[in-house]
Amino acid sequence: MKIFPILFTTLILSGCGGGGETQTADGGIGGTGVAWGRVTGFGSIYLNDIKYETTTNTSFQFEEPTRVDQSDLKVGMVVRITGSNDGVNGEAETVEYADLLEGTISSRLAGDSLTVMGQTVIIDLDTIFDDGGTGILLVDDLPIDAVIEVSGFSDGLGVIYATRIEVKSATWDGIDQLEVKGIVQNLTATTFELGGLTIDWSAALLPDGIPQEGQYVEAKGDSFNGATFEADEVETEGDGDLEWAEDGEELEIEGIVTTDFDDVTNQFTLNGQTVQITASTEFEGGDSSDILAEKPLEVEGTMDGTLLVASEIEFGTDSADKLEIEDTVASVDLAAGSFTTVLSGQTFVTTTSTIFIDESPTNDQFFSLASLHDGDSVDVNYVDDAGVLTATKVERE
């Protein structure tokens, strides 16, 4: 994987929100470690109440050389941050972004989900949709054969929980390069599968050597007939596994449970990373019996070999529990971190995990609660927890 360093300012990286009773811990990755999750806005890096600052020494890294400055990092992109903190404040050393998929839409599934080059792309209310200047304003309006870039959470086996979708073109011209990442399955001398996609690698460049069964790779090319993708290049992603940090490193990771909790091994997987629960693991918003496939979680812990040994597990909000309202802002209370709307008269609380995005003509990249004004039209996704309305996404229209 090619990484191109740039300098950047700051961003906000989300953690999962959760309700219910909790055992409170110190929070944060403490010392030097890795944080992995979605960008929710710009201003500073907030992750579990720790504020990360950047300096001229902070390295921002993109996989694509066309991305060169802060305007290329967008809300909804999943990033990896390395840095240090004292439990309250921290400093980011590196911020890395690479998408999971850039491919053509082949079909629509139930709800807003899509099939894109053999990968199932699951969309929910908090998925950010960017028309990329094509004028395609809604997911429902995406035509078959449109090319989209997808960022999100995945275990590499063919299902992606999209946090951001950007339209690259309304139709594929048969020339622009397509890209797909995943775990190699059913390897033969000429082909392998990534999710539901057959890759013909017989003529591909192999900068990292011959692909291996179970290896995490990226395939690139410009020849796709709807069933088979003829790769021009196949390269290993990272170390070829889905371990998001190295042995001994502290890791904080947001994502989707990809296998249920096993009460025999006391393990489950999150984005393909195996997580080990111990007697000292603390929970917020649930317990081990609630760890089921497709549940959103955030896990903090330390890598022990290939295992992430969890110190804290925080439950997020299921897609089915999210509500949506379109309204006009009546007032903003910065001290309380909330705003009230006109028609509903409801007050919405925001957190460091709330996604802020400005789709108004202002198009303010640094849009936040502080830049929300009386009279602004907003689309709010929220959770109702016993009458407390917590906004998961605020979109100014």
Secondary structure by P-SEA (a helix, b strand, c coil): cbbbbbbbbcbbbbccccccccccccccccccbbbbbccccccccccccbbbbbcccbbbbbccccccccccccccccbbbbbcccccbbbbcbbbbbbcccccccccccccccccccbbbbbcccbbbbcccccccccccccccbbbbbbccccccccccccbbbbcccccccccbbbbbbbbccccccccccccccccccccccccccccccccccccccccccccccccbbbbccccccccccccbbbbbbbcccccccccccccccccbbbbbcccccccccccccccccccbbbbbbbccccccccbbbbbbccccbbbbbbbbccccccccccccccccbbbbbcccbbbbbcccccccccccccccccbbbbbbbbbcccbbbbcbbbcc
